Amino acid sequence: MLHSNINIPSPSTISRDVQEMFSLSQTHIAVFLQSHIGKLHLAVDGWTSPNVLVGS
Protein backbone atom coordinates (compact mmCIF):
# COMPACT_ATOMS: atom_id res chain seq x y z
CA MET A 1 0.00 0.00 0.00
CA LEU A 2 2.96 2.27 0.54
CA HIS A 3 4.54 1.06 -2.68
CA SER A 4 2.43 1.48 -5.83
CA ASN A 5 4.02 -1.50 -7.63
CA ILE A 6 2.91 -4.04 -5.04
CA ASN A 7 0.15 -6.42 -6.12
CA ILE A 8 -1.98 -7.51 -3.15
CA PRO A 9 -3.56 -10.94 -3.65
CA SER A 10 -7.33 -11.30 -3.42
CA PRO A 11 -8.96 -12.97 -0.39
CA SER A 12 -9.95 -15.94 -2.57
CA THR A 13 -6.32 -16.41 -3.68
CA ILE A 14 -5.11 -16.38 -0.08
CA SER A 15 -7.86 -18.79 0.96
CA ARG A 16 -7.02 -21.17 -1.89
CA ASP A 17 -3.30 -21.06 -1.04
CA VAL A 18 -3.91 -21.73 2.67
CA GLN A 19 -6.19 -24.67 1.86
CA GLU A 20 -3.61 -26.08 -0.54
CA MET A 21 -0.80 -25.79 2.02
CA PHE A 22 -2.98 -27.47 4.64
CA SER A 23 -3.78 -30.30 2.25
CA LEU A 24 -0.12 -30.78 1.30
CA SER A 25 1.20 -30.72 4.87
CA GLN A 26 -1.58 -32.55 6.78
CA THR A 27 -0.27 -36.09 6.17
CA HIS A 28 3.36 -35.15 6.81
CA ILE A 29 2.53 -33.46 10.12
CA ALA A 30 0.31 -36.37 11.21
CA VAL A 31 3.11 -38.89 10.53
CA PHE A 32 5.65 -36.68 12.27
CA LEU A 33 3.52 -36.31 15.40
CA GLN A 34 2.57 -40.00 15.53
CA SER A 35 6.21 -41.05 15.27
CA HIS A 36 7.36 -38.66 18.01
CA ILE A 37 8.77 -40.46 21.04
CA GLY A 38 8.45 -38.77 24.38
CA LYS A 39 6.41 -35.87 25.62
CA LEU A 40 5.03 -33.09 23.49
CA HIS A 41 4.22 -29.68 24.92
CA LEU A 42 1.19 -27.90 23.48
CA ALA A 43 0.35 -24.32 24.40
CA VAL A 44 -3.13 -22.92 23.85
CA ASP A 45 -3.78 -19.19 23.85
CA GLY A 46 -7.27 -18.73 25.27
CA TRP A 47 -7.19 -14.97 24.82
CA THR A 48 -7.30 -15.19 21.05
CA SER A 49 -9.40 -18.34 20.79
CA PRO A 50 -12.66 -17.67 18.93
CA ASN A 51 -14.69 -19.66 21.46
CA VAL A 52 -13.81 -17.51 24.50
CA LEU A 53 -16.92 -16.42 26.38
CA VAL A 54 -17.04 -12.68 27.00
CA GLY A 55 -19.09 -11.52 29.96
CA SER A 56 -20.95 -8.25 30.01
Sequence and secondary structure as in RCSB ss.txt:
>XXXX:A:sequence
MLHSNINIPSPSTISRDVQEMFSLSQTHIAVFLQSHIGKLHLAVDGWTSPNVLVGS
>XXXX:A:secstr
  STT     HHHHHHHHHHHHHHHHHHHHHHHHT  S       TTT TT     
